[in-house]
Amino acid sequence: MTFGMVVRLPVNGAFGTDEDFDLRTRLEHDLDAALLARAAGECGRGATDAGFINIPLESITAPDAALIVVKDVLARHGLLPRVTIVLESPDEDDPDDTLRRVLWPLQPSPADAA
């Protein structure tokens, strides 16, 4: 089974600045190179809209391994505290639906809240 991930990063304004665009381009390149080097997936073409950069990561077969690679790239850019990383997986009950789960930042489990 293959999964997708989305790296989501807030930007300035609805569509970001020229610097935000340059950052998105660098991240796409660096994420793609790092994922391909580890055979952990690949980076799709990102978009900036509604105040966020969204970078899709595709062909993920081992989400835990890919998450380590992605977090390493984001940490090197000093962005880890600002991003959200979402795992997308097919819904086995409804093939037309996609399940989404936040992998980063870490979310407390319901048992931890009790």
C-alpha positions in Angstrom: 0.0 0.0 0.0 1.3 3.5 -0.8 0.5 6.6 1.2 0.8 10.3 0.7 1.9 13.0 3.0 1.4 16.7 3.0 3.8 19.3 4.5 1.8 22.4 5.4 3.6 25.6 6.3 2.0 29.1 7.0 3.1 32.0 4.8 2.6 35.8 4.8 -0.6 36.8 3.2 -3.0 34.7 1.2 -0.4 33.6 -1.4 2.9 34.3 0.3 5.8 36.5 -0.6 8.5 36.0 -3.2 10.6 34.7 -0.3 7.9 32.2 0.5 7.8 31.0 -3.1 11.6 30.6 -3.1 11.4 28.6 0.1 8.7 26.4 -1.4 10.9 25.7 -4.4 13.9 24.9 -2.2 11.9 22.6 0.0 10.4 20.7 -3.0 14.0 20.2 -4.3 15.4 19.1 -0.9 12.5 16.9 0.1 12.5 15.2 -3.3 16.3 14.6 -3.2 16.2 13.2 0.4 13.2 11.0 -0.2 14.6 9.6 -3.4 18.0 9.0 -1.8 16.4 6.8 0.8 13.9 5.2 -1.6 11.2 6.6 0.7 9.0 8.4 -1.8 9.1 11.5 -3.9 7.9 15.1 -3.7 5.1 16.5 -5.9 4.6 20.0 -7.0 3.5 22.3 -4.1 1.0 25.1 -4.1 0.5 28.2 -2.0 -3.0 29.2 -1.2 -5.1 30.5 1.7 -2.1 31.5 3.7 -0.3 28.1 3.5 2.3 26.3 1.4 1.2 22.7 0.8 3.8 20.3 -0.5 2.5 16.8 -1.4 4.8 13.8 -0.9 3.9 10.8 -3.0 4.6 7.1 -3.3 5.3 6.6 0.4 5.5 2.9 1.2 7.0 3.2 4.7 5.5 6.3 6.5 7.7 6.0 9.6 10.9 6.1 7.5 9.6 8.9 5.3 8.6 10.9 8.3 12.2 10.7 9.7 13.6 11.9 6.3 11.0 14.8 6.0 11.6 16.0 9.6 15.3 16.0 9.0 15.0 18.2 5.9 12.6 20.6 7.7 14.8 20.8 10.8 17.8 21.7 8.6 15.8 24.6 7.2 14.7 25.6 10.8 11.1 25.0 9.9 10.1 22.0 12.1 8.4 24.1 14.8 6.2 25.8 12.1 5.0 22.9 10.0 2.2 20.3 10.1 2.8 17.0 8.4 -0.3 14.9 7.5 -0.4 11.3 6.4 -2.9 10.4 3.8 -4.0 6.8 3.4 -6.7 5.0 1.4 -9.9 4.3 3.3 -10.4 0.5 3.0 -14.1 0.8 3.6 -14.6 3.5 0.9 -12.1 3.5 -1.9 -13.2 7.0 -3.0 -12.2 8.4 0.4 -8.9 9.3 1.9 -8.1 9.1 5.6 -5.9 11.9 7.1 -3.9 11.8 10.3 -1.6 14.5 11.7 1.9 13.0 12.2 3.6 16.2 13.3 3.4 18.1 15.5 2.8 15.2 17.9 -0.8 15.0 19.1 -1.6 13.8 22.6 -3.5 10.6 22.6 -7.0 10.5 24.3 -5.5 8.3 27.0 -2.9 11.0 27.8 -5.7 13.6 28.3 -7.5 11.5 30.9 
